[in-house]
Every structure is written in C-alpha cells, then in structure tokens.
Amino acid sequence: MNAVTPPPAPYAFVASDCGGLRMSVRGTPVVMRCSGALWLEAERTLVVADLHLEKGSSYAARGQMLPPYDTRETLRRLEAEVADLAPSAVILLGDTFHDRRSEDRLASDDAEKLRTLATGRRLVWVVGNHDADGPQALPGEVADELTLAGLTFRHEPQAGPQTGEVAGHLHPAARVKAPRGTVRRYCFITDGQRLILPAFGAYAGGLNVRDAAFAGMFGRQPLAGVLGPSRVRAIGWRQLVGD
C-alpha cells in the first residue's frame, strides 16, 4: 500500500495520534481507528459494528467446526479500545450477536465482560438483522437507532445518499491497487456526509466496496479508510478495485 495517491482536499483527513484518521461527517469530528472502531472524542463515545459474537458456535451447531475463540478475541479487542479511550458511552451498532440464541451460548466469563462494559458508562445496543430482539439478560439500552452530535446511528444503511448517517451491516472491505499488486483490507467508507463502519467481529467477513450493494449510497465518489496494523490510510476511489 505504498505510493498511493493522497485523497482530495475536500475530505480533510488528518492522521491522529493512534494512527487513525480524523475527519468530519456532516461537520461532526470523528476518528476512524485502526481497530475498526469509530471515536467521537467530544462526546467520549466509542462505536463498533457487527461483532457477530458466537458466530463460531453457530457454525459448529450446523456441523461446520471453527475454533471457538471468536467471541473471546472480539471482546479482547473491544476491551483494549475501552481501556485506551475510557469512553463515557459505547454504541454497539447492530449484529452484536450472530443469532438470537447467541446470548444463551456465551461463556460465563464472556458474559461478565459484557456486563463490565456497561459499568460506569452508557451502553447502547442498536439492534440489527441478526439480533433484532436485543440482549435479554445483559445491561444497557436497546434502540432501533440513536441520534447523537447531529449524526444518526443505525445498523442497516438506508437506500440512496444519506446525510449524517453512521451505519454498519455491509462489512465494507477495500481491495487496493498499488504498483506491486493489490491488497485487501477491511475499511471505513465515506463521502463526508455518511459513513459505514467495518465489521469489528473476529469472524465477520468483508464485502468489497465496489460491490453493487454499495451503489448509489454516496453523493460523490467515496473514500476508504483502509485498516492497517498501526495506521488507517485514506485511499481514493480510483485506487479501489473489485474482487
């Protein structure tokens, strides 16, 4: 991912101290973090999408045996973000559980980690298509969507260009064209008016942003905030290729 063309000035991406990217969505400052989380510093709010907890156990129940460590790893990464940022609120942006029985399959220590997440802060479960009922025995608020700092947080992006929407659901991923070949990474995707978060879950996949599912969502050519191990890179649309 070397020698890439910098994004055009209207997007005003700025590197943050954590290696993430600072920008504004509909005028609201946000930071796209290397973990795939979104940070609203002024509101002390951390946002993550599509954790898909207990996806491994869901697959195992259908005979497809995956290592049963996805929930543990996903929560470890979320705990690291909380420890680093000390948020006053955490928004789980839908599909936090992989299915409606996932909460029942949680290991006791993983359930305790989720309870601890709500201690001393606001925890909001925005429901998604995989977890439409919300949590049954865990603390926190349940909402279809949430408005904060001029932005609307919902799981599934609405059709057509939207102003001020922050969503998940589509698991955006970017395949980046570079002089030495291509590389594929999870990414944020934004036109400065709306933003779609990458999936945070250890077993969650990624859909190429050149897929037809993203067509018509942005009022101008979007940019990808492509996740790397220590840096989020702003990549222009022309350097993004399909799978």
N, C-alpha and C positions, 0 to 999 in steps of 0.2 A: 504494500500500500504506500509506496514511495512515489515521489514525483507526481502527485495528484494536483489537479487544478484547484486553487482555493475557491470557496463559494463567492458568489457575487455579493457586493456590499450591502444591499437591502436586508439581508438576513442577519447581519451584525452578530455573528458568532464570536465569542471570546472564550479562550481557554480558562478554566477555573483551576483553583489550587489542587483539586483532587484528580486532575486530568480529564475532567468532564468538560462540557461546553455550556457556556452561559448564552442565553438568548431570551427574547421575549415572544410570548404567544399572546396575540391580541393585546400587546402592551404590558403583559404581566411577566416579570422576570422569573425565569426558571433555570435550573441546571440539569442537564442530561448527564447522568453519572455512568461511570464505566460498568457498574453492576447491571445497568438496565433500569435502575430506579430514577424517578424524577424528584427533584428537590425544589420546593418553594421556600426560599430562605426567609423572606419577610414574614411568611405565615408559619414558619417552623413546621412544615408539612412534608412528609415523605409519601410518595405514591409509587406503588408497584402493581403490575398487572399480570394476570394469567399465571398464578403459581402452580395450578393443577396438582395440588397436594394429593398424595396417594394414587397417582397415575400408575405407578409400578404395581401396586396391589390390585388395582382394577384390571390391568392386563393379565396378572397372574391368575385371577379368578376365571379368566377366559382361556387359560391354558398357554398364554404367551409369557414365559418366565423371564422377568427382568430383575436385575439386582434391586432389592427392596430398600434402597437408600436415598431415593429421590426427595422424599419429604424432609429427611434429616439434613441433606445438603442444601435444599432450598431455604429452610429455616435458619441454617447456619449463616448463609449469605445475608438473609434479612436481618438477623441479629447483629451482624457486623455493620450493616448500614445504620441501624438504630444506635449502636454503641458509638459510631463515628460522629453522628449528627445530633443525637439527643433530641429528636423531634417532639413537638407537643401534640402532634396528630399523625396518624398513619392511615392512609386510604388504600384499601385493598380493592383493586379496580375490576373485580369480577373474575369468575372462573378460578377462585381461590382454591376450591376443591374440584377434583376431576369429575366426580359424580355425586349424586345425592346420598350415597352411603359412605362416602369417603370419611366423613367425620367419625362414623362408627368404627372405622378401621384404624384410626390414629393410635399410635403407640402412646402410652400414658405420658412419657416424657415429652413427646412432641405436642400433645395437647397442653401440657403445662407451659411449654414455650409460647404457645399462642395466648394463653391466659396472662402470662407475664408481659406480653406485648401490649396488653391493654392497661397495665398498671401504671398509673400516674400520667396517662395521656389519653387522648381521644382516639378510638379505633373505629373506623367505618368500613363495613363490609358492603361494597356496592355489588349487587348480585349480577350474575352472568347467565349464559345459556346452560352451563354445566352445573351451576349451583343456585338455581332460581329461588330456592326456599331459604337461602341464607343459613348461617350456623344455628344449630338447635340448642347446644349446651355450652357455648363459648361466649365470653363477654364481647360487648361492642354494639354499635348501632348498625342497623340494616337499612339500606336505601337503594332505590332504583337508580338514582343519580344524585349528584351533590353539586351545589354551586358554591364556589369559593374564589375570592380575589378576581372576580369577573370572568372566571372560567367555569365551564360545566363539565363535570367528571362523570362519565358513564362507561359501561363496559363495551357495548357494541356501537361503532360509529354510525351516525345517520347518513343516509344517501346524499350525494351532492356535496358541494363545498359548504363547510360549516365554520362559523366564526366563534372562536372561544371554546371549542370542544377539545377535551382531552379524553382519549379512549384507548382501549386495548383490543382484544378479541382476534385481530388478524395476525398477530405474531410476526410483525414485519422483519424481513431479512434482506440484506443487500449483497449482491454479487458485484464486486468492484473490478472494473477493467484497469489494469496497470501495465506498464511496459514489459514486465516479466511474467505476465499471465493474469489470472484472476484469483480473487479470494472471496469467500462467502462468510458473512458475519451477521449476527443479529443487529438490529438497528432501530433507532427512532426514525420517524418520517414526518416531515412538517413543511408547511408553506408559510409559517409565521402566523397563520390565522387559526389553524387547528394542529393537533399533534397526536400521533398514535405511538403508544409505547411498545417496546419489545416484550415478549413473554419473559417472565422472571424465573419460571419453574425449571428445575434441572432437567426434566424430561419433556419440556414443551418444545415443539418444533418451530420452524420459521418458514413463513411464506414470502417468496420473492416479491419485492415491492413493484416489480414490473408485471406481476400477475394482474389479470383482468379484475380481480376483486378490489384493487385499489383505483381503478379507472374512474375518472370523474369526481374524485374526492377533493381535489385541490384546485384552487383558483388560478394558480400558476405552477410552473414546474417546481416540484418539491425538492428538498434536500434531505439526505440521510445523515443522521448522527450515528456513525458506524462504531460499534463497540470493539475495543481492543483491550488487552490485559491491563494497560495502565493509562489509556488515553481514548477519548471519543473523538473521532475525526469527522469533520464536515465534508461530505462528498456530494458533488453536483450530480444532477440527474443524468447528464450525458455520459458520465463515467459508470453508471449503473446498467448492468446488462441482465437479460433473462437467464434462466437456468437451461 
